Amino acid sequence: MNSLKTPHFFKKNFFLFNRICLLVFMLLAFDHDLIAQNKRWEPSYMNISVNDGLPSSETYYVHQDRSGFIWFCTDHGVVRYDGFRLHVYNKSSGLPDEVVFKIQEDYKGRLWFYLYNGKIAYYDPQKKKILPYKYNHLLVKMNHGDFNHRKSFAVDKDDNVYYSGIYQTGRIDKNGRFFIYRPIEVRELIEVGASWLVNCTHGPSTGLKELCIIPEKGKKIHYKNEQGIVQFDMFRIGQNRFICIDNMVFRTDDSSNKVLFNGYTGMYNVGGEFWITTLTGAYRFKNPGKTDFTKPDGIYLKDQKVTGVIKDSEGGYWFSTLDKGIYYTSCLDIVNWDPEETENYGVIHDINGIGNQVYYSSAFGYFNLKTGEELLKTSGSKNTIGVWKDKLVISNNIPYFLSNSLTKRDWGYEICQFQAWSNDREGNFYTAYVMPLKFQREKEFQEELLTRTQVYNAKKYAAHHFKSLAVDENGELYAGTLIGLFRIKKGNVKRCRLPGDLDRVRITDLKFHPKWGLVAATRGKGIILLKNEKFVGKIGVEDGLLSNQLNAIYIDKKGAIYVASNEGISKIVQLPNHQIRIFNLTELNGLASSEISAIYCNKNGVYVGTRKGITLIPSSYNWTKNSHEKQIDIQTVFTNGKKVEHFKSGIEFNSSHKIIRFLLKTTNYKSQHRQPYRYRFRKTDPWSIGFNGELIMINPAFEAYDLEIEYQNEYGSWSKPYILTRFSVLPPFYFTWWFTILIVLIVLVISFLVFRYRLKVIRRQDEIQRNMEILEQKALLAQMNPHFIFNALNSIQSFLLYNENELAERYLLKLSKLIRLTLTNSRETEISIQKEIESLEMYLGLEQMRFKNRFDFRLEISLSKEELNKFVPPMLIQPFAENAIIHGFKGLEQGGMINLNFKKVENNRLIVEIIDNGVGYAKNKADAQKPDHKSYATKITSERLKLFKERYQAEFDFSIESLEDADGNLRGTQVLISIPIFSRD
């Protein structure tokens, strides 16, 4: 294909600059009548420009790949459109050059890009990125570094790349081996599949007079032009081969049928049709095998510089242009016309016709659609067109009570103001605005006259704003108003009773259907059907209508009902099984606007009046087109801002994925991403609605998901829900079942070990308690041993024998107090330091009396009152005092001294010092080793201290040392006791 490139290309190429000059000259000489004849009717286009994200308005080519994406070639890179967003690929994406002229898709689905600098690159759909052709250096070498001249390329199923330039044509295989085609004396077009390559022996020259065409199969074709060949191109559709030489296009099998296409830019196979694109539009030829180039089947985008065209998989057409970006239309058959004089002219009030003549009205008057003739210039809120047999009836907008004017015109009648009209079988014509009027024809003196009468007495009945009139099969006149439906008969007005909230609904239009009876369009309740004044049913959105807010209805000769609303047009047909089927069209299907005001049908098709002009739906249009299914799919998935590579259904995300974003793609380009879709991640979730092609999950629950979606297609119908993908979000390991079981087992084991340990501790505490009780009993027995009691009683007896009654009494009193205090303390686990001191003092006093004052004792207390109220285990100090008396003063007749010093409380420990001047610890120790010596007090005390240590988890320490004088003689014993103290809160 030979298509025009960028302005930069023109500047660098003198050959193409001359060509442009020639094209401009031809453009000025173009058949202006052909343009004028078709100028006004065009399909409805969507324009994609730089405002929508296109990198440049200069585009060269359009392509749809096998995945459904639409690709655009521009001078600022290549663009991919997924139905929601544009993605631009440029040098930063891997392209060797940003000026991309053409795209070719190979058998692997790779997209090859033909670039301005003579190199090529391809998009790998598996890797999802653009890669430069690894043998580009051979292409540059083949063209001697000159990439300013026309080139072409092709890729076959064996990965061979065919490439041609102005100097030579060659082939590079997949291993990089280069083969040059033998040059011949004439330029050579070589067919490779559906592509053509050029070969020549010299540079560009306007003096070239012969071409040699070598098809893949068949004979060579020679073409000569004695005037010189400047530009040439070839194309093939099936067995039909087309050649363009210097803007002259013809088939190879019919070179006599040549047609000049000024500003030729390329030839295309568009869905089996042959298209020629030029600087003045795109020409469509439906039958390539019988093409008459003088009679195109359509000229589109007139006066636009079209460079490429394709038909997508859903029947939509895409056009690339040199200066206006991309144009898209969902349907070429539905065409539109806008009066264009002023903005308000495009707002159509009504449309009607007689035979092939179609008339329309706007806020400025009434007009003939074909000729543009103005029938009547007037203004009004709604200029209505009526038809009385074979004549038009239009309003001059003068109220009926101000004018009796009934003016006959060439085209029909001009009458007073009306907005509703109807005919009956008797040839009467009814109109209404505030007052219904009846017009009759009468003949007088061979002239036809028009008389007017009131339908009912306005003085008897309240005035209504009549929106519509209809006469049924019985000749009954019905009127629709703002407050319901009425029947007018013999001057009486009666409300038609309808069920429920239909009774006072606003009626916007009335028509009589030969099978269904009276058909009423309403504002808010859809269509109401009545037969013989009885309600028989309604048709609404729930049945498939685009809206319940209706503007007008029209019934064609076959009984189909056309319904106008602000959402589009609906066609209702009755099937053989008496069921109805509804087909919808909106602005997405090619209507000039979805706001429909009027409908009229004739043999040409359906004329639709809109706010943006008139739409013609040809009679050949197939209303039963089915929308494609599952048009939305997942394009890319991101989690936590990072793209998920190789996403597939059933994938599992770990618990760290807090944000999951799905980017969608769609092949429903007709919806122009304006139609909504609904989605949910679980069957139990409510539907969410979206438009922008992006689904986001934030902090998803840890479970399996079925992403379900449904969408509204271009006809206004919702698709069936389907599963888009399945995925799971895995819980963290501490939420898994195996971790739960593991934790349960660990807890059980720990509980068992704790129980076992606790049981052991309890048993040990019980054992300690028993041992404590035994030792305390032993300590008590040691303190109150029989020998002590016996000696005490002997002392009392001695006091009595020597008549020392007072001493005996004192002794006995102290003994009783000591026994009572000892028994009391033995029942306590801890006693206060004060009580321990009192017990010691009583004991030492008794022993002093018993031993006839052979020793004396002194208590020194350096403790505060608060410290004296601290607690210590009982009977820990007494055994050491007893040892001093029994063993330390053994053999001493007098002068013994015991000092008990409660020195201090330090680090929660009571420090007690016991010093005596007895024989010393070493002497006592030696005596203790004699076989006949038994000393239980110290042993019991040691065992008690050991048990106390286990029980209280604290150290009970004592030390015993002998005191010596300067000569080394023993002078007594010193005992230091460290006892933990406790507080009782």
ROKE-454716 format. One line per 8 residues: number of its first residue (from 1); for each residue z, x, y of C-alpha. Coordinates in steps of 0.1 Angstrom, whole numbers, plus 5000, padded with zeros to 4 digits. Each point is the difference from the previous one (the first is absolute). Layout:
BEGIN
NUM	Z,X,Y  ...
This chain:
BEGIN
1	5000,5000,5000  4993,5011,5035  5026,4988,5024  5008,5011,5035  5029,5023,5005  5023,5010,5028  4991,5008,5036  5011,5036,4993
9	4973,5000,4973  4974,4989,5025  5010,5027,5025  4995,5027,4973  4968,4987,4986  4969,4998,5021  4981,4983,4972  5024,4971,5000
17	5002,4998,5038  4962,4993,5000  5006,4974,4974  5026,4982,5021  4977,4999,5030  4973,4984,4978  5026,4975,4987  5010,4990,5035
25	4964,4994,5009  4994,4979,4969  5033,4981,5007  4986,4990,5035  4969,4987,4983  5018,4980,4974  4990,4964,4994  5024,4983,5025
33	4991,4965,4988  5013,5008,4965  5034,5010,5015  5001,4970,5023  4993,4976,4971  5029,5012,4979  5023,5013,5027  5025,4971,5002
41	5009,4996,4963  5020,5027,4983  5027,5002,4973  5035,5005,5011  5009,5037,5001  5032,5019,4999  4997,5033,5019  5020,5031,4990
49	5002,5024,5029  5021,5029,5013  5025,4973,5011  5006,4993,4963  5004,5036,4990  4964,5011,4995  4998,5036,5011  4966,4994,5017
57	4976,4972,5009  4971,5022,4987  4996,4990,4964  4971,5008,4976  5007,4986,4965  5021,4975,4981  5009,5001,4963  5022,4981,4976
65	5014,5020,4971  5007,4988,4965  5037,4995,5009  4990,4976,5028  5007,5022,5030  4976,4999,5029  4990,5034,5014  4985,5007,5035
73	4982,5031,5010  5006,5011,5037  4995,5030,5021  5038,5005,4999  5005,4999,4963  4998,4975,4972  5022,4969,4999  5013,4980,4971
81	5010,4963,5005  5023,4984,4974  5000,4965,5016  5032,5006,5019  4997,5034,5017  4975,5028,5008  5005,5035,4987  4981,5028,5017
89	4989,5032,4982  4990,5029,5021  5001,5038,4999  5037,5000,4995  4994,4979,4969  4976,5025,4985  4966,4991,5015  4979,5030,5009
97	4986,4980,5030  5011,4968,5017  4965,4987,5005  4993,4980,4968  4965,4984,4996  4999,4985,4965  5021,4992,4969  4988,5001,4964
105	5022,4990,4970  4995,5018,4967  5006,4989,4964  5036,5013,5002  5008,4979,5030  5000,5030,5023  4988,4994,5035  4976,5027,5014
113	4997,5004,5037  4969,5014,5017  5011,5019,5031  4984,5011,5033  5004,5037,4993  4979,4998,4968  5030,5002,4977  5013,4973,4977
121	5035,4990,4988  5014,4973,4977  5030,4978,4996  5017,5002,4967  5016,4966,4991  5023,5016,4974  5014,5026,5024  4997,4977,5029
129	4987,5027,5024  4968,5014,5014  4987,5033,4985  4971,5021,5014  4971,5007,4977  5006,5034,4985  4964,5011,5003  4996,4991,5037
137	4991,5036,5007  4969,4997,4979  4989,4969,5020  5004,5019,5033  4981,5029,4985  4972,4977,4988  4995,4987,5036  5002,5034,5016
145	5031,4988,5019  4979,4975,5019  5017,4966,4997  4984,4983,5031  4972,4984,4979  4998,4971,4977  5014,5004,4965  5008,4978,4970
153	5019,5005,4968  5008,4983,4966  5024,5005,4971  4990,4990,4965  5021,4992,4969  4999,5037,4989  5017,5011,5032  4968,5016,5013
161	4998,4999,5038  4965,4996,5014  4996,5010,5036  4971,5003,5023  4995,5014,5035  4971,5007,5023  4993,5033,4982  5003,4993,4963
169	5015,4977,4974  5022,5011,4971  5025,4991,4973  5034,5015,4994  5016,4994,4966  5037,4997,4993  5002,5037,4993  4985,5011,5033
177	4965,5009,4988  4974,4993,5026  4964,4988,4993  4973,4998,5027  4972,4974,4997  4966,5015,5004  4987,4994,5035  4966,4984,5005
185	4976,4998,5029  5013,4965,5010  5034,4986,5006  5014,4986,4968  5023,4970,4993  5017,5004,4966  5018,4971,4984  5034,5006,4984
193	5013,4967,4988  5002,4977,5030  4999,5030,5025  4971,5020,5014  4998,5037,5008  4976,5017,5024  4982,5032,4993  4976,5020,5023
201	4987,5035,5006  5007,5002,5037  5021,4987,5028  4996,4967,5018  4967,4994,5016  4983,4969,5015  4968,5013,4986  5009,4990,4964
209	4973,4977,4987  5008,4995,4963  5029,4990,4978  5002,5003,4962  5024,4975,4984  5012,5010,4965  5019,4971,4984  5024,5005,4971
217	4975,4982,4978  4964,4992,5007  4971,5016,5019  5002,5020,5032  4992,4982,5032  4982,5017,5028  5001,4987,5036  4979,5014,5029
225	5002,4994,5037  4975,5018,5021  5021,4994,5031  5029,5020,4986  5033,4990,4983  5031,5003,5020  5026,4981,4980  5001,4987,4964
233	5025,4984,4976  4999,4983,4966  5021,4974,4981  4999,4983,4967  5014,4966,4987  4992,4996,4963  4963,5006,4996  4993,4995,5037
241	4996,5031,5021  4999,4999,5037  4988,5027,5024  5007,5003,5038  4977,5024,5018  5003,5002,5038  5019,4966,5000  4972,4984,4980
249	5015,4984,4968  4979,4990,4969  5002,4998,4962  4984,5028,4980  4980,4973,4981  4988,4983,5032  4994,5026,5027  4979,4975,5020
257	5030,4978,5008  5016,5023,5027  5024,4988,5027  5013,5020,5029  5038,5000,5003  5009,5015,5033  5031,5022,4999  5000,5002,4962
265	5033,5015,4986  4999,4993,4963  4992,4978,4969  5026,4986,4977  5005,4981,4967  5025,4973,5009  5009,4979,4970  4964,5001,4988
273	4986,4992,5034  4980,5024,5021  5013,5008,5035  4987,5021,5028  5023,5011,5027  4988,5009,5035  5012,5007,5035  4994,4963,5008
281	5017,4984,4970  4999,4996,4962  4971,4982,4982  5006,4982,4967  4974,4994,4973  5013,4980,4971  4972,5007,4976  4991,5037,4998
289	4971,4995,4977  4982,4975,5023  5010,5014,5033  4981,4989,5031  5013,5023,5026  4987,4977,5027  5023,4972,4989  5036,5012,4995
297	5024,4976,4985  5024,5008,5028  5006,5024,5029  5037,5009,5006  5019,5018,5027  4971,4997,5023  4999,5027,5027  5026,5020,4981
305	4993,5035,4988  5005,4994,4963  5000,5031,4977  5012,4986,4966  5008,4968,4981  5016,4991,4967  5011,4969,4982  5035,5002,4985
313	5012,4988,4966  5011,4966,5016  4968,4992,5018  5010,5013,5035  4976,5022,5020  5009,5032,5019  4979,5017,5027  5004,5034,5015
321	4987,5005,5036  4995,5030,5023  5022,4989,5028  5020,4969,4991  5018,5010,4968  4999,4978,4969  4990,4963,4998  5011,4977,4971
329	4990,4965,4992  5012,4980,4970  4968,4979,4999  4965,5004,5013  4989,4965,4993  5025,4983,5023  4989,5006,5036  5014,4993,5034
337	4988,4993,5034  5019,5001,5033  4985,4986,5032  5012,5031,5018  4994,4987,5035  5038,4998,5007  5030,5002,4979  5006,4963,5001
345	4965,4992,4988  5010,5013,4966  5026,4973,4995  4981,4973,4982  5012,4964,5005  4976,4982,4977  4969,5005,4979  4976,4974,4987
353	4963,4995,4993  4970,4979,4992  4977,5014,4973  4994,5037,5006  5012,4998,5036  5036,5011,5005  5020,4994,5032  5033,5013,5011
361	5024,4995,5029  5024,5022,5019  5021,4997,5031  4968,5003,5021  4979,4973,4984  4976,4992,4972  4973,5023,4986  4971,5003,4975
369	5010,5028,4976  4964,5010,4991  4984,4999,5035  5031,5006,5021  4990,4969,5021  5028,4985,5021  5002,4963,4993  5027,4991,5024
377	5022,5021,5022  5036,4986,5001  5036,5011,4994  5027,4985,4979  5029,5007,4977  4978,4991,4971  4963,4993,5003  4991,4979,4970
385	4965,4995,4985  4992,4967,4983  4970,4989,4980  4987,4965,5001  4972,4997,4974  4974,5025,5013  5014,5006,5035  5027,5021,5015
393	5029,4984,5018  5019,5023,5024  5027,4994,5026  4997,5005,5037  5039,5001,5001  5002,4971,5025  5027,4975,4989  4987,4967,4987
401	5018,4979,5027  4983,5020,5028  4965,4999,4986  4978,4976,4981  4973,5027,5000  4979,5000,4968  4973,5025,5007  4971,5004,4976
409	4987,5036,4996  4971,5016,4980  5025,5012,4975  5022,4968,4999  5027,4984,5021  5024,5012,5026  5031,4977,5001  5035,4999,5014
417	5029,5022,4988  5008,5000,4963  5016,5023,4974  4995,4980,4968  4970,4980,4987  4987,4983,4969  4971,4978,4987  5000,4969,4979
425	4974,4985,4976  4989,4975,5026  4988,5027,5024  5030,4998,5024  5014,5031,5016  5037,5003,5007  5017,5025,5024  5035,5005,5011
433	5022,5020,5023  5027,4977,5014  4981,4968,4993  4977,4995,4970  4966,4988,5010  4971,4984,4980  4964,5006,5009  4972,4978,4988
441	4962,5000,5002  4982,4970,5014  4964,4994,5007  4989,4982,5031  4964,5000,5013  4990,5024,4973  5025,5026,5013  5030,5013,4981
449	5033,4996,5019  5035,5013,4993  5029,4976,5006  5037,5009,5000  5030,4979,4991  5037,5007,4995  5013,5000,4964  5034,4985,5008
457	5020,4986,5030  5018,5028,5017  5023,4976,5018  5013,4987,4966  5003,5034,4983  5014,5032,5013  4975,5027,5008  4996,5029,4976
465	4984,5034,5001  4974,4996,4973  4990,5033,4983  4977,4986,4973  4981,4969,4988  4985,4990,4967  4984,4969,4985  5006,4994,4962
473	4976,4984,4975  5013,4965,5009  4993,5005,5037  5036,5004,5009  5006,5022,5030  5029,5026,4998  5014,5021,5028  5021,5031,4998
481	5025,5007,5028  5028,5023,5008  5025,4976,4983  4982,4989,4969  4971,4981,4985  4989,4966,5012  4975,4973,4990  4981,4981,5027
489	4987,4966,4989  4988,4971,5022  5019,5013,5030  5032,5006,4982  5016,5033,4994  5021,5005,4968  5018,5032,4988  4991,5012,4966
497	5032,5005,4981  5002,5034,4983  5028,5012,4977  5029,5020,5014  4994,5024,5029  4962,4995,4998  5004,4967,5019  5001,5014,5035
505	4981,5033,4994  4974,5011,5025  4965,4992,4989  4974,5026,5013  4968,4988,4983  4988,4971,4978  4970,4998,4977  4989,4975,4973
513	4992,5014,4965  4979,4979,4977  5022,5008,4970  5034,5008,5014  5001,4975,5028  5016,5008,5034  5007,5037,5005  5025,5008,5028
521	5007,5035,5013  5035,5004,5013  5020,5024,5020  5026,5013,4976  4994,4979,4968  4966,5011,4989  4975,4973,4989  5010,4964,4993
529	4978,4978,4978  4999,4962,5003  4979,4975,4982  5000,4963,5008  5028,5006,5025  5022,5015,4972  5013,5035,4998  4985,5018,4970
537	5011,5036,5006  5001,5031,5021  4986,5036,4998  5019,5028,5016  5009,5037,4998  5016,4995,4966  4965,4990,4987  4983,5030,5016
545	4993,4991,5036  5004,5028,5025  5021,4979,5022  5015,4965,5005  4993,5002,5037  4964,4987,5001  4975,4997,5028  4970,4983,4986
553	4982,4989,4968  4964,4996,4990  4985,4984,4969  4965,5012,4989  4974,4980,4981  5013,5012,4966  5035,4987,5008  5016,5034,5006
561	5027,4999,5026  5002,5029,5025  5034,5004,5017  5005,5019,5033  5033,5016,5009  5013,5029,5020  5002,5020,4968  4963,4997,4990
569	4978,4975,4982  5006,4983,4966  4974,4983,4978  5013,4972,4977  4977,4990,4971  5007,4976,4971  4994,5013,4965  4985,4979,4972
577	5035,4995,4986  5010,4984,5033  5021,5030,5009  4995,5017,5033  4993,5036,5008  5005,5017,5034  4982,5030,5013  5012,5017,5031
585	4983,5023,5026  5017,5019,5028  4991,5025,5026  5005,5026,4972  4970,4985,4982  4977,5003,5030  5009,4971,5023  4999,5008,5037
593	5035,4987,5002  5025,4982,4978  5007,4974,5027  4975,4973,4991  4993,4970,5023  4969,4983,4985  4977,5000,4970  4965,4988,4994
601	4977,5003,4970  4962,4999,4995  4975,5015,4976  5005,5034,5016  5037,5001,4992  5033,4993,5016  5004,5006,5038  5036,5007,5009
609	5012,4998,5036  5027,5025,5008  5018,5015,5030  4976,5030,4999  4967,4982,4995  4982,4985,4972  4999,5011,4963  4972,4991,4977
617	5008,4999,4963  4966,4998,4983  4993,4974,4974  4994,5028,4975  5035,5013,5004  5020,5000,4968  5034,4983,5008  5012,5005,4964
625	5004,5037,5003  5031,5011,4982  5023,5026,5015  5006,5032,4981  5033,5004,4982  5026,5027,5003  4985,5015,5031  5032,5017,5011
633	5012,5031,4982  5023,5030,5006  4984,5030,5017  5030,5024,5005  5037,5000,4995  5026,5020,5020  5036,5005,4992  5024,5014,5025
641	4970,5009,5022  4982,5020,4972  4968,4990,4983  5003,4991,4963  4973,5019,4982  4984,4983,4970  5017,4967,5005  4995,4976,4971
649	5015,4968,4988  5032,5004,4981  5012,5030,5020  5037,5006,5002  5017,5011,5033  5034,5017,4999  5029,4987,5021  4993,5024,5029
657	4970,4980,5011  5015,4979,5027  4967,4989,5017  4969,4991,4980  4969,4992,5020  4968,4986,4985  4967,5003,5020  4976,4973,4988
665	4962,4999,5000  4977,4970,4998  4964,4993,4993  5003,4967,5019  4984,5013,5031  4990,4965,5010  5036,4993,5009  5000,5028,5025
673	5036,5006,4991  5010,4969,5019  5008,4978,4970  5035,5002,4988  5013,5010,4965  5033,4992,4983  5019,5024,4978  5032,5003,4981
681	5015,5027,4978  5017,4977,4975  4994,4965,4987  5033,4989,5014  4993,5013,5035  4986,4978,5028  4965,5007,5012  4996,5023,5029
689	4969,4998,5023  4980,5030,5013  4968,5009,5018  4998,5037,5006  4996,5012,4964  5034,5017,4997  5029,4990,4978  5034,5017,5004
697	5031,5000,4978  5032,5013,5015  5029,5009,4977  4986,4984,4969  5023,4988,4973  5001,5020,4968  4978,4978,4978  4964,4992,4989
705	4976,4984,5024  4967,4981,4997  4983,5002,5033  4982,4966,5003  4975,4991,5027  4978,4971,5011  4977,4998,5030  4981,4975,5021
713	4963,5006,4998  4973,4995,5026  4997,4964,4990  5036,4993,5008  5010,4996,4964  5028,5019,4983  4992,5021,4969  5019,4998,4968
721	5031,5023,5000  4995,5031,4979  5020,5031,4992  4989,5029,5022  5021,5026,4982  5032,5005,4980  5026,5026,5007  5037,5008,4995
729	5027,5015,5022  5023,5019,4976  5038,4999,5008  5019,5033,5005  5013,5015,4968  5035,4986,5008  4985,4964,4998  4983,5005,4967
737	5013,4984,4967  5004,5033,4983  5021,5014,5028  5021,4968,4999  5006,5005,4963  5007,5037,5006  5026,4991,5027  5016,4974,4977
745	5002,5026,4972  5015,5026,5024  5025,4975,5014  5010,4990,4965  5004,5037,4990  5019,5008,5032  5022,4969,4995  5007,5010,4965
753	5009,5035,5010  5021,4987,5030  5017,4975,4977  5006,5027,4974  5013,5024,5026  5021,4973,5016  5014,4991,4966  5008,5036,4994
761	5017,5002,5034  5020,4969,4994  5011,5012,4967  5009,5034,5015  5019,4982,5028  5018,4979,4974  5009,5031,4981  5012,5017,5032
769	5020,4970,5009  5016,5000,4965  5007,5036,5003  5014,4996,5034  5023,4973,4989  5011,5022,4971  5005,5030,5022  5018,4979,5026
777	5022,4987,4973  5005,5036,4989  5006,5010,5036  5025,4972,5004  5016,5011,4968  5000,5036,5012  5016,4989,5032  5024,4976,4983
785	5003,5019,4968  5032,4995,4979  5013,5034,5009  4998,4991,5037  5017,4967,4994  5025,5016,4977  5009,5026,5026  5002,4974,5027
793	5024,4980,4979  5021,5031,4992  5001,5007,5037  5013,4965,5007  5026,5004,4972  5011,5033,5014  5004,4985,5035  5021,4972,4985
801	5022,5024,4979  5008,5020,5031  5007,4970,5020  4969,5006,5021  4993,4963,5001  4982,5001,5033  4976,5027,4987  4995,4981,4968
809	4992,4969,5020  4976,5018,5023  4983,5017,4971  4996,4967,4981  4986,4983,5031  4974,5028,5005  4991,5000,4963  4994,4962,5000
817	4978,5003,5031  4981,5029,4985  4994,4981,4967  4989,4969,5019  4977,5019,5023  4985,5020,4971  4993,4968,4981  4984,4984,5030
825	4978,5030,5008  4989,5003,4964  4983,4966,5002  4978,5011,5030  4969,5022,4997  5007,5014,5035  5031,5000,5022  5004,5010,5036
833	5010,5036,5008  5032,4985,5016  5011,4984,4967  4992,5032,4981  5023,5019,5024  5028,4975,4996  4997,5002,4962  5002,5038,5002
841	5030,4999,5023  5019,4977,4977  4992,5021,4970  5010,5033,5016  5032,4984,5013  5010,4988,4965  4993,5034,4986  5019,5017,5027
849	5031,4979,4992  4996,5005,4963  4998,5038,5003  5031,5000,5023  4980,5012,5030  4988,5032,4983  4969,4996,5021  4990,4984,5032
857	4967,4986,5011  4982,4994,5032  4971,4976,5008  4976,5010,5028  4975,4974,5010  4972,5010,5024  4981,4968,4996  4993,4972,5025
865	5010,4964,4994  4964,4991,4993  4997,5028,4975  5033,4989,4983  4984,4967,4993  4971,5015,4981  5001,4996,4962  5003,5025,4971
873	5004,4995,4962  5038,4997,4992  5023,5026,4983  4978,5030,5006  5024,5022,5020  5033,4991,4981  4991,5021,4969  4997,5031,5021
881	5033,4994,5016  5016,4994,4966  4986,5033,4988  5016,5018,5029  5034,4985,4992  4999,5002,4962  4982,5034,4996  5002,5016,5034
889	5037,4997,5004  5008,5007,4964  5031,5022,4998  5006,4996,5037  5035,4988,5009  4996,4995,5037  4978,5007,5030  4968,4985,4987
897	4976,4986,5025  4969,4978,4998  4977,4995,5030  4975,4972,4998  4976,5002,5028  4974,4972,5005  4979,5022,5022  4969,4982,5010
905	4971,4977,4992  4967,5019,5001  4966,4988,4989  5016,4969,4986  5024,5020,4978  5038,5002,5001  5013,5036,4999  5035,5003,4986
913	5019,5033,4996  5031,5004,4977  5020,5032,5003  5031,5009,4980  5022,5031,4999  5003,4999,4962  4992,5025,4973  4962,4998,5008
921	4969,4988,4982  4995,5031,4979  5035,4997,4985  4995,4963,4994  4967,5007,4983  5015,5025,4977  5027,4975,4990  4974,4973,4995
929	4984,5021,4973  5031,4999,4979  4996,4979,4968  5030,4979,5007  4989,4991,5036  4984,4966,5006  4989,4992,5036  4981,4967,5002
937	5000,4994,5037  4974,5027,5010  4978,4992,4971  5001,4963,5007  4993,5006,5036  4970,5022,4992  4986,4973,4977  5006,4973,5027
945	4982,5021,5026  4970,5004,4977  4998,4963,4995  5004,4994,5037  4971,5023,5006  4977,4979,4978  5013,4967,5013  4998,5008,5037
953	4972,5025,4999  5022,5024,5020  5017,5033,4995  5038,5001,4994  5010,5036,5004  5033,5019,4997  5010,5036,4999  5032,5018,4989
961	5010,5034,5012  5031,5022,4997  5016,5013,5031  5012,5036,5002  5021,5020,5024  4992,5033,5016  5011,5018,4968  4979,4980,4977
969	5028,4979,4987  4994,4963,4992  5014,4978,5028  4988,4965,4991  4968,4979,4995  4975,4984,5023  4979,4970,4990  4971,4987,5021
977	4988,4965,4991  4967,4985,5014  4998,4962,4994  4971,4977,5012  5013,4972,5022  4986,4964,5002  5000,4972,5025  5004,4964,4991
985	4978,4979,5024
